[in-house]
Amino acid sequence: MKYSKGVNLKIMFLILAIITISLAILTVYFFIDSQKSYNHLQETTKKYYLADYYISEFINASDYLCDQSRLYVVTQDINHLNEYFYELTKKVRRQLAMAKLDEITTGDEISSEENPAADYLMDSLLFSDELAVLDTHAMKLVALATNVDMASVDEEIQKFVIPDSELSLSPEKKITLAVNLLYGKEYQDIRQQMQIKQQIAKKIINDYTRNNQNMSFKKLSVSNIVLEVFFSLLVATVFILIFMMQFLLIKPIEKFVTEIQTDQPLDNVPSQELGYFAQTYNRINQIRKENTLILKEKAERDALTKLLNRQVFQQNASFLSDRKLNLILILLDIDTFKHINDTYGHDTGDRLIVKVANLFRDYLGGDTDTYRIGGDEFIVFIRNKDISYYDTIKENVKKINEILSEPQDKIPESSISAGTAFSENGYSKTLYNNADQALYHTKENGKCGVSFFENL
């Protein structure tokens, strides 16, 4: 019996698969395009900040040279002269900044004729060099006027030739001439033209890199929008595909798998074939459960008391061995059980054992940690408690003995003895022996109670 009529699943799923693959390809394509746009945005942003930095470095270096030359002329402090030529010939920040700017703008429209930032920077460098000539001229005049040892100054100042007419001037006039050279109209005009060229170049580069950055951001935004659209369509298509497969094909089988995994009966089937399968499975599973329960009860439970037996105790003891776990072990037996058994008969003895087992289950270990290991001997595990729980154990043993002290249902008066020991490291043979020693102490001291190994 068909689950749905009028729908060709093969064609439908083929069409959906083609649409999904196409959308996936387009999504990947626009993802790559978006990544490229993002990378380009990063690159243009980096260029913007680098260009701004190196232009500022170029301007600062040019201003630094002017400042050092003027400071030397005014103060005659030789350190300014040395700083000047160290900047001019060693640090060469202007040249390095020019090289970096050329590297940043290589291949860009910014370095073309329409945006001649590089030409303005080169003109600025030429003006700076002209200022350097005047700087050197003025600083040599001051050096001569102050009798500076020429061998101790930079080679550039040594090679600079002072006209004979200036060499004959007095020291005071040489210094005055030097000051006029650096503060005169010619020097100011050249420096002003240099600064104008620098500012124009800076504006061109900043405007271009900022515009390029904005264009990259817009392209990235468009790519992201397109990517989001195709990705949304892809997700929607996948969800439609999944929904239809779930509704038309997979959901009934998936429901069966879940019910089988959770050991539930199969029901609400959508077809006769699955209904027949579910009916057969449910019948077989019910038989299996019944047989498994019977076998498990026989294998794990004591036939008389329905408590866990010695075999399960040994398994759990092995599982709890050498574990970082607080564990209390209680050994118990029925006082004078042999006398009761011999006096009142085995049937009464069996009913007493069942009664005691139920009391142990109710007051001490529950159904999962109370064991009958043979005859009238029982063991109880109490997990995740420490010796502070001993008072509760003592009180519960007292309650059990109070109940057993009153004959009921033709079961004579009786009592129990218990020995208790504690471990922080789970079960061990030592823990068992300690509890056994505590039980022996109870037996030797009047029975009908509980002893704790730690208190012996």
C-alpha positions in Angstrom: 0.0 0.0 0.0 1.5 3.3 -1.1 2.0 6.0 1.5 1.3 8.9 -0.8 -0.6 9.1 -4.2 0.3 11.2 -7.3 3.9 11.9 -6.3 6.8 10.4 -8.2 9.4 10.3 -5.5 12.2 9.5 -7.9 11.6 12.6 -10.1 10.8 14.8 -7.1 14.0 13.9 -5.3 16.0 14.2 -8.5 14.8 17.7 -9.0 15.4 18.7 -5.4 18.9 17.2 -5.7 19.7 19.2 -8.8 18.4 22.4 -7.2 20.4 21.7 -4.0 23.6 21.0 -5.9 23.2 24.1 -8.0 22.6 26.3 -5.0 25.5 24.7 -3.2 27.8 25.5 -6.1 26.6 29.1 -6.3 26.9 29.4 -2.5 30.5 28.2 -2.7 31.2 30.6 -5.6 29.9 33.6 -3.7 31.6 32.5 -0.5 34.9 32.5 -2.4 34.0 35.9 -3.9 33.1 37.2 -0.5 36.4 36.0 0.9 38.2 37.7 -2.0 36.3 40.9 -1.3 37.2 40.6 2.4 40.8 40.0 1.6 40.8 43.0 -0.7 39.2 45.1 2.0 41.9 44.1 4.4 44.6 44.9 1.9 43.2 48.3 1.1 42.7 49.1 4.8 46.3 48.1 5.4 47.5 50.2 2.5 45.5 53.2 3.8 47.1 53.0 7.2 50.6 52.2 5.8 50.4 55.1 3.3 49.3 57.5 6.0 52.1 56.3 8.3 54.9 56.6 5.7 53.7 60.0 4.4 53.7 61.2 8.0 57.2 59.6 8.4 58.4 61.4 5.3 57.0 64.7 6.6 58.4 64.2 10.1 61.8 63.3 8.8 61.9 66.5 6.6 60.8 68.6 9.5 63.3 66.9 11.8 66.2 67.8 9.5 65.1 71.5 9.5 64.7 71.5 13.3 68.1 70.0 14.0 69.9 72.3 11.6 68.2 75.4 13.2 68.9 74.1 16.7 72.6 73.7 15.9 72.9 77.2 14.4 71.1 78.7 17.4 72.7 76.7 20.2 76.0 75.6 18.6 75.4 72.2 20.4 77.4 69.7 18.3 74.8 67.0 19.2 72.3 68.6 16.9 74.7 68.6 14.0 75.5 64.9 14.6 71.7 64.1 14.9 71.1 65.9 11.6 73.7 64.0 9.6 72.7 60.7 11.3 69.2 61.2 10.1 70.4 62.4 6.6 72.9 59.7 5.9 72.1 56.7 8.2 68.4 56.6 9.1 67.4 58.1 5.8 63.7 58.0 6.8 62.7 60.1 3.8 64.2 57.7 1.3 62.8 54.7 3.1 59.4 56.2 3.3 59.5 57.0 -0.4 60.5 53.4 -1.2 57.7 52.1 1.0 55.1 54.4 -0.6 56.3 53.4 -4.0 55.9 49.7 -3.0 52.4 50.3 -1.6 51.2 52.1 -4.7 52.9 50.0 -7.3 50.3 48.8 -9.8 47.6 51.1 -8.4 45.9 53.9 -10.2 47.3 56.1 -7.5 50.8 55.9 -9.1 49.5 56.8 -12.6 49.5 60.1 -14.3 45.9 60.9 -13.2 47.0 60.7 -9.6 50.6 61.9 -9.5 51.1 61.5 -5.8 54.6 60.0 -6.4 55.6 63.1 -8.4 54.5 65.4 -5.6 56.5 63.4 -3.1 59.5 63.4 -5.4 59.2 67.2 -5.8 59.0 67.4 -2.0 62.1 65.3 -1.7 64.0 67.6 -4.1 62.9 70.6 -2.1 64.1 68.8 1.0 67.4 68.2 -0.6 67.7 71.9 -1.5 67.0 72.7 2.2 69.7 70.1 3.1 72.2 72.1 1.0 71.3 75.3 2.9 71.4 73.4 6.2 74.9 72.1 5.4 76.1 75.5 4.4 74.8 77.1 7.6 76.0 74.4 9.9 79.5 74.5 8.4 79.7 78.2 8.9 78.7 77.7 12.6 81.2 74.8 12.9 84.0 77.0 11.5 82.9 79.9 13.7 83.1 77.7 16.8 86.3 76.0 15.9 84.8 72.5 15.6 87.3 69.9 14.7 86.3 69.0 11.1 87.7 65.5 11.4 85.0 64.8 14.1 82.0 65.8 11.9 80.2 64.1 9.1 82.0 63.7 5.7 79.2 65.7 4.0 80.0 68.8 6.0 83.7 68.3 5.5 83.2 68.2 1.7 81.0 71.2 1.6 82.9 74.2 0.1 82.5 77.6 1.7 83.2 80.6 -0.6 86.4 82.5 0.2 84.3 85.7 0.9 82.6 83.9 3.8 85.7 82.2 5.1 87.2 85.6 5.8 84.2 86.7 8.0 84.5 86.9 11.7 82.9 84.1 13.9 80.1 86.4 14.8 79.3 87.3 11.2 79.6 83.6 10.2 76.9 82.7 12.8 74.8 85.6 11.7 75.0 84.5 8.1 74.1 81.0 9.1 71.0 82.2 10.9 70.0 84.2 7.9 70.4 81.2 5.7 68.0 79.1 7.7 65.5 81.8 8.7 65.6 83.8 5.5 63.0 84.2 2.8 64.6 81.7 0.4 64.7 78.9 3.0 61.2 79.7 4.1 59.9 79.6 0.5 61.6 76.3 -0.3 60.2 74.8 2.9 56.7 76.1 2.3 56.8 74.6 -1.2 58.0 71.3 0.2 55.2 71.2 2.7 52.6 72.1 0.1 53.8 69.2 -2.1 53.8 66.9 0.9 50.2 67.8 1.9 49.0 67.4 -1.7 50.6 64.0 -2.0 49.1 63.0 1.4 45.6 64.1 0.4 45.8 62.3 -3.0 47.0 59.0 -1.4 44.6 59.2 1.6 41.7 60.0 -0.7 42.4 57.2 -3.1 43.1 54.6 -0.4 40.0 55.6 1.5 37.9 55.5 -1.7 39.4 52.1 -2.5 38.6 51.0 1.0 35.0 52.1 0.7 34.6 50.4 -2.7 36.0 47.2 -1.3 33.6 47.5 1.7 30.6 48.0 -0.7 31.7 45.0 -2.8 32.0 42.9 0.3 28.6 44.0 1.5 27.0 43.1 -1.9 28.8 39.7 -1.9 27.7 39.0 1.6 24.0 39.8 0.8 24.1 37.6 -2.3 25.8 34.9 -0.3 23.2 35.1 2.4 20.4 34.8 -0.2 21.8 31.8 -1.9 22.7 30.2 1.4 19.2 30.8 2.7 17.8 29.2 -0.4 20.1 26.3 0.0 19.1 25.8 3.6 15.4 26.1 2.7 15.8 23.5 -0.1 17.7 21.1 2.1 15.0 21.5 4.8 12.3 20.8 2.2 14.2 17.8 0.9 14.7 16.5 4.5 11.0 17.2 5.4 9.7 15.3 2.4 12.0 12.4 2.9 11.1 12.3 6.5 7.4 12.5 5.8 7.2 10.2 2.8 9.9 7.6 3.6 12.1 7.9 6.6 9.9 8.9 9.4 8.0 5.6 9.8 11.2 3.6 9.7 13.0 6.1 12.0 10.1 5.7 14.5 10.4 2.0 14.4 14.1 2.2 15.0 13.6 4.5 18.0 10.9 2.3 19.5 13.0 -0.8 19.0 16.0 0.9 20.6 13.9 2.0 23.6 12.3 -1.5 23.7 8.8 -0.1 23.1 6.0 -1.8 21.1 5.7 -0.7 17.5 2.4 1.1 16.8 0.7 3.8 14.6 2.1 2.2 11.4 1.3 3.8 8.1 0.9 0.7 5.9 -0.2 -2.9 6.0 3.3 -4.2 5.3 4.8 -2.2 8.2 1.8 -3.2 10.3 2.5 -6.8 9.7 6.1 -6.2 10.5 5.1 -4.4 13.7 2.7 -7.1 14.8 5.2 -9.9 14.3 8.0 -7.9 16.0 5.7 -7.1 19.0 4.7 -10.7 19.5 8.3 -11.9 19.3 9.6 -9.1 21.5 7.0 -9.9 24.2 8.0 -13.5 24.3 11.7 -12.4 24.5 11.0 -10.0 27.4 9.1 -12.7 29.3 11.9 -15.2 28.8 14.6 -12.7 29.6 12.9 -11.7 32.8 12.5 -15.3 33.9 16.1 -16.1 33.2 17.3 -12.9 34.9 15.3 -13.6 38.0 16.7 -17.1 38.2 20.2 -16.0 37.6 20.4 -12.9 39.9 17.7 -13.3 42.5 17.5 -15.6 45.5 14.5 -17.9 44.9 13.2 -17.5 48.5 13.7 -13.8 49.4 13.9 -12.3 45.9 17.0 -10.5 47.1 20.2 -10.4 44.9 22.2 -13.6 45.3 25.9 -14.3 46.1 26.8 -14.3 42.4 25.5 -10.8 41.9 27.2 -9.7 45.1 30.6 -11.0 43.8 30.1 -9.2 40.5 29.2 -5.9 42.2 32.0 -6.3 44.7 34.4 -6.7 41.9 32.9 -3.7 40.1 33.3 -1.6 43.3 36.8 -2.7 44.0 39.6 -0.1 44.2 37.3 2.8 43.3 37.4 6.3 44.8 34.0 5.7 46.4 32.6 6.0 49.9 31.2 2.6 50.7 29.7 1.1 53.9 29.4 -2.7 54.1 27.1 -4.4 56.6 27.2 -8.1 57.4 24.1 -9.4 59.0 22.7 -12.7 60.2 19.7 -13.9 62.3 20.5 -14.7 65.9 19.7 -18.3 67.0 18.4 -19.1 63.6 19.4 -22.8 63.8 17.4 -23.1 67.1 14.3 -21.5 65.5 14.7 -23.7 62.4 15.0 -26.9 64.5 12.3 -25.9 66.9 9.6 -24.5 64.7 10.5 -26.2 61.4 12.0 -25.2 58.1 8.8 -23.6 56.9 8.8 -21.1 59.8 12.6 -20.6 59.3 12.0 -19.8 55.6 9.2 -17.3 56.5 11.5 -15.7 59.1 14.2 -15.3 56.4 11.7 -13.7 54.0 10.5 -11.3 56.8 14.1 -10.3 57.7 15.0 -9.9 54.0 12.1 -7.5 53.5 13.1 -5.5 56.6 16.7 -5.3 55.3 15.4 -4.1 52.0 13.1 -1.5 53.6 15.4 -0.2 56.2 19.0 -0.6 54.9 20.0 -1.5 51.4 17.0 -1.2 49.2 16.3 -3.6 46.4 19.6 -3.1 44.5 22.2 -3.3 47.3 20.8 -6.0 49.6 22.2 -9.6 49.1 21.4 -13.0 50.6 24.7 -14.9 50.4 23.5 -18.1 52.0 21.4 -19.4 54.8 20.6 -16.6 57.2 23.6 -14.5 56.1 23.0 -11.2 54.4 25.2 -8.3 53.1 24.2 -4.7 52.5 26.1 -2.0 50.5 25.4 1.6 51.3 27.1 3.9 48.7 28.2 7.5 48.9 27.9 7.7 52.7 30.6 8.1 55.4 30.8 7.1 59.0 28.5 10.0 59.9 25.7 7.7 58.6 26.5 5.1 61.3 23.9 6.7 63.6 21.2 6.1 61.0 22.3 2.5 60.5 22.3 1.9 64.3 18.7 3.4 64.5 17.5 1.3 61.6 19.0 -1.9 63.0 17.3 -1.1 66.3 13.9 -0.7 64.5 14.4 -4.0 62.8 15.1 -5.8 66.1 12.1 -4.1 67.7 9.9 -5.4 64.9 11.4 -8.9 65.1 11.0 -8.9 68.9 7.2 -9.2 68.5 6.0 -12.6 67.2 3.8 -12.2 64.2 2.1 -14.6 61.7 3.3 -17.6 63.6 6.9 -16.3 63.3 8.5 -16.5 66.8 10.5 -13.7 68.4 14.0 -13.2 66.9 16.7 -10.7 66.4 19.6 -9.9 64.1 23.3 -9.0 64.6 25.2 -6.8 62.3 28.8 -5.7 61.7 29.7 -2.6 59.8 32.9 -1.2 58.2 33.6 1.8 56.0 36.0 2.5 53.1 36.8 5.5 51.0 38.2 3.3 48.2 35.2 1.1 47.4 35.1 -2.6 48.1 38.1 -4.7 49.2 38.7 -8.0 51.1 39.9 -5.9 54.0 36.6 -4.1 54.1 34.8 -7.4 54.2 37.1 -8.7 57.0 36.6 -5.6 59.0 32.8 -5.9 58.8 33.1 -9.6 59.7 35.2 -8.7 62.7 32.6 -6.1 63.8 29.9 -8.8 63.4 31.9 -11.2 65.5 32.1 -8.4 68.2 28.3 -8.1 68.1 27.9 -11.8 68.6 30.3 -11.9 71.4 28.6 -9.0 73.2 25.0 -10.0 73.5 23.9 -10.1 69.9 20.8 -8.2 68.8 22.5 -5.1 67.6 25.2 -3.6 65.4 28.9 -3.0 65.9 31.1 -0.6 63.9 34.7 -1.6 63.1 36.0 1.9 63.5 34.6 2.0 67.1 36.1 -1.3 68.2 
